[in-house]
Amino acid sequence: MELIKHWDAEDAREYGKKVMMVEHIMAETGLFTDEALAEMLDRHPSHLIDFQYVVNEPDYPDRQVTVDFSGADGKTMIAAAKSDLPIWINVREVMNRQPEYKKVLDQLHRELEAYTGKNNDRANCRGGILISSKSARTPYHADPTMTHLWHIRGHKKAWVYPKTPEFLPDEAYESIILGEVDEDMPWTSKLDEGAIVAPADLHGGELVLWPIRSPHRVENVTFCVSMVMEFSTKASAFTNAGMYMNGVLRRKYGKNPSWWNASPPEKFIKAIVGRAMLKTAGRKAFRRKDMVQYKLVQDAKNFVQAVAAPYERVH
């Protein structure tokens, strides 16, 4: 049984170059029901699960605040995500680590390679599952890797924006590469006037693709389940290393570098230096601490309760 449906010749030509939507039937695997997801959460290492309470502010920033879910089982986590609370659960690397899910990821790789004629770096790919409540939203952001969103269950709306300085400012993207923020960038409703897709309605069974680093945001309408494939490419690694270098120049040395206006030789040098800096210093100097502000309580009526004093995540 093929999981990808109705891939045509134009899709193959435009793969990675523009926003695309392609049908799939991943829901038919049976791996994304409430029961299967709860069992998957019980098996998965806790340090690879991000359970977050989404503080939806009018414009920017949207804050995804870490919840301590230790002691709660997968059934409770799913129940919390199906409540009215703004819950967002990111189960990282589950498609790589749990055998039945890895079979699906491997099949998707084979089908994509056959349809696109491109050999994606499977070892470099990370597949995670997103479980989110009807009141949750993913803030305006840009992914530093190539991203495939396989929406499986529920109704959500997605906006995708151009990769121009107006929508993707250097300093905002540097904050993502340096680890100062998760991935969100400054947003106002006025930006929607220039969106490429505004919005795409997803009801489950859609693969959504966009060019690397394209800004986007998502709002849920109902409880949703999606799978995300993320993998670095030579182009993304080059850009990210160069913009890491620019971020250091801006924050440590008071410079005002521009990636958009840099010449090819300047970009090449900065990418080489930035890559070396990432290997030695990494993002530790800039990365914010992951502070817990809420606790998921088993069998509690409201599921999520504020902690007396924030503490750094250890689970």
Secondary structure by P-SEA (a helix, b strand, c coil): ccccccccaaaaaaccccbbbbbbcccccccccaaaaaaaaaacccccbbbbbbbccccccccccccccccccaaaaaaaaacccbbbbbbcccccccaaaaaaaaaaaaaaaaacccccccccbbbbbbbbccccccccccccccccccccbbbbbbbbbccccccccaaaaaaaaaccccccccccccccccccccbbbbcccbbbbbcccccbbbbbcccccbbbbbbccaaaaaaaaaaaaaaaaacccccccccccccaaaaaaaaaaaaaaaaaccccccccccccccccccccccccccccccccccc
